[in-house]
Amino acid sequence: MDGARAFLESLFNAAIAAAQPALCIPAFLPDAPRGRLIVIGAGKASAEMARAVERNWPGPLEGLVVTRYGYAVPCERIEIVEAAHPVPDQAGLHAAKRMLDLVGGLTAEDTVLCLVSGGGSSLLPLPLPGITLEDKQAVNRALLASGASIGEMNCVRRHLSGIKGGRLAAACHPAQVVTLLISDVPGDDPRDIASGPTVADESTCADALAIVERYGIALPANVRAVLESGAGESVKPGDSRLEGHTVYMIATPQMALHAAARVAEEAGITPYILGDSIEGEAREVGRVLAGIALQAARRGQPFAGPCVLLSGGETTVTIRGKGRGGRNVEFLLSAAIALRGEPGVHGLAGDTDGVDGVEEIAGAYFSPETIARAFAQGIRPLASLDRNDGHGFFQALGDSVVTGPTLTNVNDFRAILINPAFAGTQHEP
């Protein structure tokens, strides 16, 4: 592995390590209740969060959490269930029903500890009456392909759900609810992390319908009827069933970026955090950040090298082709094309949960030689971008980044290194 790639992967690994539940959970555990402690949760990190709770909770507890297939970890007192992500399945539906049953009939002396991380929207796919799981699957696929932001997608999801948008917290009443969140959304809005199963929601069915219309999403007639009738309204601020509930953000993209920045500083490379909540089309963000990197490499503006540009957030991909893609590899491919082999500029991007798109691949790496190496193999970079085939492109070059399940999720990580010491050779596509 070349030095630039090893350096960038060390930053990515530091970002992932900073968001591990074992580090984040202990400081936020509640006081022991007079009654029962029930642990529930959903998300790609929820199983590891549950294990951290078990290891740090001295008294009795019981519970149920649902995580993505392949993300389960051994727990003794909390049951771990696996289900599908990003398109929900019957296992997630069954888990959501069981979770509501588990928190029913609690008293004011009981406490519910809810462990929520990214991916929970798909893992708790309980639909409202009049909507089927198949309807939810169809809407989810359409949202994922539409180019809508994560906040927009989750607004629609909240208003079609029987458990999200505060409904799970309301079902716990009169027990106290403590929610621990690992954020995977730009801006760290609790409503958007797993579509906010335990937090109040100001948005409305009308807002959800406006998003559907904005992106031209065809809804089944019964789904549209739920939104138009207002039957899908979520739990609103001021609802007495949520009184006294507490919410803690225990890990965020910004924390992960700071951890990566510290590693860069220790290596003598100046880090610049451009933002933790960058959104937009992945290919457009790639072109913009490539332009900033070019100015830094050629002009020393706005940053002089050696430096590394760090950013997080969640871009979107409007699917145009039938390639194997994800938002991080789409960003990287677009950036590599725009950089045109600029000497000394390298990049890495990946999803901190280890899965970019639907592939078991976290992301990828590019160097000044990437485009020339692709042409030498008969791969046309622009054609790969046009068909959303970022994974196919980088895998053919041996430049995929594979982490396996990371057991956390604080959104996307992007790093562009500007360092003349790793100049390489300039190539024109």
C-alpha positions in Angstrom: 0.0 0.0 0.0 1.4 3.4 -0.9 2.0 6.0 1.8 -0.8 8.4 0.8 -3.4 5.6 0.9 -2.1 4.3 4.3 -2.3 7.8 5.7 -5.9 8.4 4.5 -7.0 5.0 5.8 -5.6 5.8 9.2 -7.8 8.9 9.3 -10.9 6.9 8.3 -10.1 4.3 10.9 -9.8 7.0 13.6 -13.1 8.4 12.6 -14.8 5.0 13.0 -13.0 4.3 16.3 -14.2 7.6 17.8 -17.8 6.6 17.3 -17.6 3.1 18.9 -20.4 2.5 21.4 -18.0 1.1 23.9 -16.5 4.5 24.3 -19.6 6.6 24.0 -22.3 4.7 26.0 -21.1 4.5 29.6 -21.2 8.3 30.4 -24.9 8.5 29.4 -26.5 5.6 31.2 -29.5 6.6 33.3 -29.8 6.1 37.1 -31.3 2.8 38.1 -35.1 3.0 38.2 -37.3 1.7 41.0 -39.0 -0.6 38.5 -37.7 -2.3 35.4 -35.1 -1.2 32.9 -36.2 -2.1 29.3 -33.6 -1.7 26.6 -34.9 -1.3 23.0 -33.3 0.1 19.9 -32.7 0.0 16.1 -29.9 0.8 13.8 -26.6 -0.5 12.4 -24.9 0.3 15.6 -27.7 -0.8 18.0 -26.4 -4.3 18.7 -23.0 -3.0 19.7 -24.7 -0.3 21.7 -26.7 -3.0 23.5 -23.5 -4.9 24.3 -21.9 -1.7 25.8 -25.0 -1.3 28.0 -24.8 -4.8 29.3 -21.1 -4.5 30.1 -21.7 -1.3 32.1 -25.1 -1.9 33.8 -24.8 -3.6 37.1 -28.5 -4.4 37.7 -31.2 -6.4 36.0 -32.3 -5.5 32.5 -34.1 -7.0 29.5 -34.7 -5.9 26.0 -34.8 -6.2 22.2 -32.9 -4.4 19.5 -32.9 -4.8 15.8 -29.8 -4.4 13.6 -28.7 -5.0 10.0 -28.0 -8.5 8.8 -24.4 -9.3 9.7 -24.2 -6.7 12.4 -25.3 -8.7 15.4 -23.0 -9.2 18.4 -23.4 -11.6 21.4 -25.5 -10.3 24.2 -26.7 -12.2 27.3 -29.8 -10.3 28.5 -30.8 -8.2 25.4 -32.2 -10.1 22.4 -30.5 -9.1 19.1 -32.6 -9.4 16.0 -31.3 -8.9 12.4 -33.3 -7.5 9.5 -32.8 -6.0 6.1 -31.4 -2.6 5.2 -31.9 -0.4 3.1 -35.1 -2.0 1.8 -37.1 -3.4 4.8 -38.3 -7.0 5.2 -40.6 -9.1 7.2 -38.0 -9.7 9.9 -37.9 -6.0 10.6 -41.7 -5.7 10.7 -41.9 -8.6 13.2 -39.3 -7.0 15.4 -41.1 -3.7 15.4 -44.3 -5.3 16.5 -42.5 -7.2 19.3 -40.9 -4.0 20.4 -44.2 -2.3 20.9 -45.5 -5.3 22.8 -42.4 -5.2 25.1 -43.0 -1.6 26.1 -46.7 -1.9 26.6 -48.1 -1.9 30.1 -45.1 -0.2 31.8 -45.4 2.0 34.9 -44.1 5.4 35.9 -41.4 3.5 37.9 -40.0 1.9 34.8 -37.4 3.3 32.5 -37.0 2.5 28.8 -33.5 3.0 27.4 -33.7 3.4 23.6 -30.5 2.9 21.5 -30.9 4.5 18.1 -28.5 4.8 15.2 -28.6 5.2 11.5 -30.4 2.5 9.5 -33.2 2.3 12.0 -35.8 3.6 9.6 -35.5 0.5 7.4 -35.1 -1.8 10.4 -38.4 -0.7 12.0 -40.8 -0.9 9.0 -44.1 -1.1 10.9 -46.7 0.5 8.6 -49.7 2.4 9.7 -53.1 0.7 9.2 -54.1 0.6 5.6 -50.5 0.3 4.4 -48.7 -3.0 3.8 -45.0 -3.9 4.0 -44.9 -4.2 0.3 -46.2 -0.6 0.0 -43.4 0.5 2.4 -40.8 -1.4 0.3 -42.0 0.3 -2.9 -41.9 3.8 -1.4 -38.5 3.2 0.1 -37.0 2.1 -3.2 -38.5 5.1 -4.9 -37.1 7.4 -2.3 -33.7 5.9 -2.5 -33.6 6.4 -6.2 -35.1 9.9 -6.3 -32.2 12.1 -5.2 -34.2 13.3 -2.1 -32.1 14.2 0.9 -32.1 12.0 4.0 -34.2 14.6 5.8 -36.8 14.5 3.1 -36.9 10.8 2.9 -37.3 10.5 6.6 -40.1 13.0 6.7 -42.1 10.7 4.3 -41.1 7.6 6.3 -42.3 9.2 9.6 -45.8 9.8 8.2 -46.2 6.2 7.0 -45.0 4.5 10.1 -46.7 3.0 13.1 -43.6 3.3 15.3 -41.5 6.2 14.1 -42.1 10.0 14.5 -42.4 9.7 18.3 -44.8 6.8 18.3 -42.5 4.4 20.0 -41.9 6.8 22.9 -45.7 7.4 23.2 -46.2 3.7 23.5 -43.8 3.6 26.5 -46.0 6.0 28.5 -46.0 6.4 31.5 -42.5 5.0 31.8 -39.6 7.4 31.5 -37.6 7.2 28.2 -33.9 7.9 27.8 -32.8 7.9 24.2 -29.1 7.6 23.2 -28.4 8.6 19.6 -25.5 8.0 17.3 -26.1 10.5 14.5 -25.7 9.6 10.8 -27.6 12.7 9.5 -26.4 16.1 8.4 -27.2 18.6 11.2 -27.8 15.8 13.8 -31.5 16.4 13.9 -32.9 13.7 16.3 -36.1 13.5 14.1 -34.0 12.2 11.2 -31.9 9.6 13.0 -33.9 6.4 12.3 -36.8 8.7 11.6 -37.1 9.7 15.2 -39.0 6.8 16.9 -38.8 8.5 20.3 -38.8 12.2 19.6 -41.5 14.7 18.8 -41.9 15.8 15.2 -43.1 19.2 13.9 -43.4 18.1 10.3 -46.8 17.1 8.8 -48.5 14.9 6.3 -48.7 17.9 4.0 -44.9 18.2 4.2 -44.5 14.6 3.3 -46.9 15.0 0.3 -45.0 18.0 -0.9 -41.8 16.0 -0.9 -43.5 13.2 -2.9 -44.7 15.7 -5.5 -41.3 17.5 -5.6 -39.5 14.3 -6.7 -42.3 12.8 -8.8 -42.7 9.7 -6.6 -45.7 7.6 -7.6 -47.5 6.4 -4.4 -49.9 3.5 -4.2 -53.5 4.9 -3.8 -53.9 3.6 -0.3 -50.6 5.2 0.8 -51.6 8.6 -0.7 -54.9 8.3 1.1 -53.2 8.0 4.5 -51.2 11.2 3.8 -54.1 13.2 2.3 -56.4 12.2 5.2 -53.9 13.2 7.9 -54.1 9.7 9.4 -50.3 9.6 9.3 -49.7 12.6 11.6 -46.7 12.0 13.9 -46.5 12.8 17.6 -46.1 16.5 18.0 -44.1 18.7 20.5 -46.0 19.2 23.7 -47.6 15.8 23.7 -48.0 14.8 27.4 -46.9 11.2 26.6 -43.4 12.5 25.9 -43.1 14.6 29.0 -39.8 14.2 30.9 -38.1 12.2 28.2 -34.4 12.8 27.7 -32.4 12.6 24.5 -28.6 12.5 24.3 -26.4 12.7 21.2 -23.5 10.4 22.1 -21.6 10.3 18.8 -21.7 12.6 15.7 -20.0 13.1 12.4 -18.2 16.2 13.9 -16.7 14.1 16.7 -15.4 11.6 14.1 -13.9 14.4 11.9 -12.1 15.8 15.0 -10.6 12.4 15.7 -9.3 12.1 12.1 -8.0 15.7 12.3 -6.0 14.8 15.4 -4.3 11.9 13.6 -3.4 14.1 10.7 -1.8 16.7 13.0 0.2 14.0 14.7 1.5 13.0 11.2 2.5 16.6 10.5 -0.3 17.2 8.0 -2.6 20.2 8.6 -6.3 19.3 8.7 -9.1 21.5 7.6 -12.7 20.5 8.4 -14.9 21.8 5.6 -18.1 20.8 7.2 -19.9 17.8 8.9 -23.2 18.2 7.1 -22.4 18.6 3.4 -25.3 17.5 1.2 -26.2 17.5 -2.5 -25.6 15.3 -5.5 -22.5 13.2 -4.9 -21.0 13.9 -8.3 -21.5 17.7 -7.9 -19.9 17.7 -4.4 -17.0 15.7 -6.0 -16.5 18.4 -8.6 -16.7 21.2 -6.0 -14.2 19.7 -3.6 -11.9 18.8 -6.5 -11.9 22.5 -7.5 -10.9 23.5 -3.9 -8.2 20.9 -3.9 -6.8 22.1 -7.3 -6.7 25.7 -6.0 -4.8 24.5 -2.9 -2.4 22.4 -4.9 -1.6 25.0 -7.5 -2.1 28.3 -5.7 -1.8 27.5 -2.0 -5.3 29.0 -1.6 -7.3 28.8 0.5 -5.0 26.3 2.2 -1.4 25.6 1.6 -0.1 22.0 1.5 0.7 19.7 2.9 -2.9 19.5 4.2 -5.9 17.3 4.2 -9.5 18.5 3.6 -12.0 16.6 5.7 -15.7 16.6 5.4 -18.8 14.6 6.4 -22.5 14.6 5.7 -24.7 12.6 3.4 -24.8 13.2 -0.3 -27.4 11.8 -2.6 -27.3 9.9 -5.9 -30.0 10.3 -8.6 -29.8 6.9 -10.2 -29.4 7.1 -14.0 -27.7 3.9 -14.9 -27.6 0.2 -13.8 -24.1 0.1 -12.3 -22.9 -0.9 -8.9 -22.8 2.4 -7.1 -22.9 4.3 -3.8 -22.7 7.9 -2.9 -19.1 7.8 -1.7 -17.7 6.1 -4.8 -19.8 8.4 -7.0 -18.2 11.4 -5.2 -14.7 9.9 -5.6 -15.1 9.1 -9.3 -16.4 12.5 -10.1 -13.6 14.2 -8.1 -10.9 12.0 -9.8 -12.2 12.9 -13.2 -12.3 16.7 -12.3 -8.7 16.5 -10.9 -7.3 15.0 -14.1 -4.3 13.4 -12.4 -3.2 16.5 -10.5 0.1 15.7 -8.8 0.1 15.3 -5.1 -3.7 15.0 -4.7 -5.2 11.8 -3.3 -8.6 11.1 -1.9 -10.6 8.6 0.2 -14.3 8.5 1.0 -16.3 5.9 2.8 -19.4 5.2 4.8 -18.5 4.8 8.5 -20.9 1.9 8.7 -18.9 -0.1 6.2 -21.5 -0.2 3.5 -21.7 2.3 0.6 -25.0 1.9 -1.2 -25.9 -1.8 -1.0 -22.4 -3.2 -1.4 -20.4 -4.6 1.5 -17.7 -2.1 0.5 -17.2 1.0 2.6 -15.8 3.2 -0.2 -12.6 3.7 -2.2 -9.4 5.6 -2.8 -8.0 7.6 -5.7 -4.5 8.8 -6.6 -3.1 11.0 -9.4 -2.7 7.7 -11.4 -6.3 6.5 -11.1 -7.7 7.9 -14.3 -4.7 6.8 -16.4 -4.8 3.3 -14.9 -8.5 3.0 -15.7 -7.9 4.0 -19.4 -5.0 1.4 -19.5 -7.5 -1.3 -18.6 -10.0 -0.1 -21.2 -12.3 1.5 -18.6 -13.9 4.9 -19.5 -14.3 6.9 -16.3 -17.1 9.2 -17.6 -19.0 6.1 -18.9 -18.7 4.6 -15.4 -20.0 7.7 -13.8 -22.9 8.0 -16.2 -24.1 4.5 -15.3 -23.5 5.0 -11.5 -20.8 2.3 -11.5 -18.4 3.7 -8.9 -17.9 0.3 -7.2 -17.2 -1.4 -10.5 -14.7 1.3 -11.4 -12.7 1.2 -8.2 -12.9 -2.5 -7.7 -11.4 -3.1 -11.1 -8.4 -1.0 -10.1 -8.0 -2.7 -6.7 -8.8 0.6 -4.9 -12.0 -0.4 -3.0 -11.9 0.2 0.8 -13.4 -2.8 2.7 -13.8 -2.6 6.5 -16.5 -5.2 7.2 -19.2 -4.3 9.7 -17.9 -1.4 11.8 -20.7 -1.6 14.4 -21.2 2.2 14.3 -22.5 4.8 11.9 -21.7 8.5 11.8 -22.4 9.1 8.2 -19.9 9.6 5.3 -16.2 10.4 5.7 -14.3 12.2 3.0 -10.6 13.2 3.0 -8.6 14.8 0.2 -4.9 15.0 0.7 -2.8 17.7 -0.9 0.9 16.8 -0.4 3.7 17.3 -3.0 5.6 14.5 -1.3 3.1 12.1 -2.9 3.1 13.8 -6.3 3.1 10.7 -8.5 2.8 11.4 -12.2 0.4 13.7 -13.9 -2.0 12.1 -16.5 -4.6 13.5 -18.8 -7.7 11.5 -19.4 
